[in-house]
Amino acid sequence: MSSGKAGKRGADSWQVYRRLLGYSRRYWPIALVALVGMLVDGGGLALFTGLLKPMIDKLFTLKDPYLIFWMPIWIIGIFLVRSLGTFVSDYGVSYIGRHVVQAMQQDVFNAYLRLPAPFFGSEPSGQQVSRITYTSEQVAAASSSAAKIAITDGFTVIAMLFVMLYYSPYLTLSLLVMVPAIALVATVVSRRYRKISRRIQGTMGSVTGTVEESVGAHREVRIYGGQAYEAGRFEHITRHTSRLNLKIAATNAASSSTVQLIAATALAALVFLGTRPQVLGSMTPGVFFAVLTAMGTMLPSLKRLASVQSNIQRGLSAAEEIFEVIDLPPEVDSGSRELARARGDLRFESVSLVYPRNDVAALRGVDLHCVPGTVTALVGRSGSGKSSLVSLLPRFNTPGAGRIVLDGQDYENYTLASLRRQIAWVGQGVMLFNDTVANNIAYGELAGADEADIVAAAEAANAMEFIARMPQGIHTQIGQGGNMLSGGQRQRIAIARAILKNAPILVLDEATSALDTESERLIQQALQRLMRDRTTLVIAHRLSTVEGADQIAVMDQGTIIERGTHAELMALGGQYAALHRMQFHDAVVRQGGD
């Protein structure tokens, strides 16, 4: 059974390595030149070793004038050509390695862009970032640096073996001590490297995730005195990572020292064989020292070949993880109809939703009709299913039961891209990008918008009053996540983006929550104009902001328990009326306190 598993692992490793080499295939001319450089590097060393016999036997013993003149020139020539081969191989391998990493990083990033939304909730974001940064870099070691060591040192060992066989097949018998033992060491070390390398990939994601959390929550960490806790948490994770890396280092050191001991035993065997009385009389000093030097030159190459397993196995483990993500199925898009511009007639028919990660029913048989051009408000306690319901609109999630009908068609019949063009979204957690104000408003498919339209959208969102004061106006950089703006300013940029999109369906998820009173009044006016000819769904916690909605749906535990206008629901005296009275009472208390 164990041999079968080992065979399967070996086959899997070969498949991964073949796929990895596929990234290098387009650079085959550079790889060919680099390969020639590697062969010149190893061959030059073997040629110099081969010159030791005539150097000792003829240059020093016989004092041959021809060799006295030419030998220094030959040595300079050999090492000049060898240094050129080293430069070509090193640069060529680095060139291929960097392009392989770039291509893999691009493939992983492209995979992130097409993977379904549930994927991003299934693992920490630090793991996803680490996969592009740390894990991709590990691949470079397997695809380039390790390949260079394997080829250059492998050829050096073969060339030195040829030198030994050429001068003395008898002395070459000493290698019989070394070859089987080194093969055994390489096999044992390879298995251990692979096992540890897989564990290291996961820990690096934990390191990145911990740093991201601590940096992102730096205010909370300081206010609540979490420095000691965060330092301890980070130390625990890095200590675990350090332990795994030390296991790699220990395995590396053990393999190198073992190879060195085996090689020393082989050298001792060579000296023993070369000093037999029947051999001493027939063998010249040049032959003995040429064979001895060839074997000595093999030693560092064999040590590097034994230790290169760590890079190869780490790179293969990294590539395996990356290919798993690249091979994940993208968002399902079974639609075939292109939707130019929707009227906005939206129906939820017995819609249910269960999140697979925790097997909890978020929606249970929701029925809701949103008439074109009307405003539907979704209210209720946190966790009642409001956000889950609107997340179905752009098909971030798909209903487990029931269906959503848009303009008389099951919305799954529309292509995903054309469906999402019909929706503008302003959420409570605003996401802005490290770019200019203009590029954040005219983002993605809006990128070709005229500057006048961008300014008009910003004015409609009441954003120009602060944009005009910025150094370069709408062309000012706003930092990562818009960190150079206040919460209210970021919210208004997001609203301007939705205004510019001019989509027939609008989703507002607490879109005015981060605004001060004056800005909120102006934004509400802008939103009223924006909502006039659109089907709008508003998620609201403050009921005062949705009193004018055409219909209000009160949600609880994934179902709609009340539906009607503000007046109808207040007259009903149910949960909405109770929530409204409670909020009104809180507002009065706050005003009294002021």
Order of alpha helices (4+ residues) and beta strands (2+ residues): alpha-alpha-alpha-alpha-alpha-alpha-alpha-alpha-alpha-alpha-alpha-alpha-beta-beta-beta-alpha-beta-beta-alpha-beta-alpha-alpha-alpha-alpha-beta-alpha-beta-beta-beta-alpha-alpha
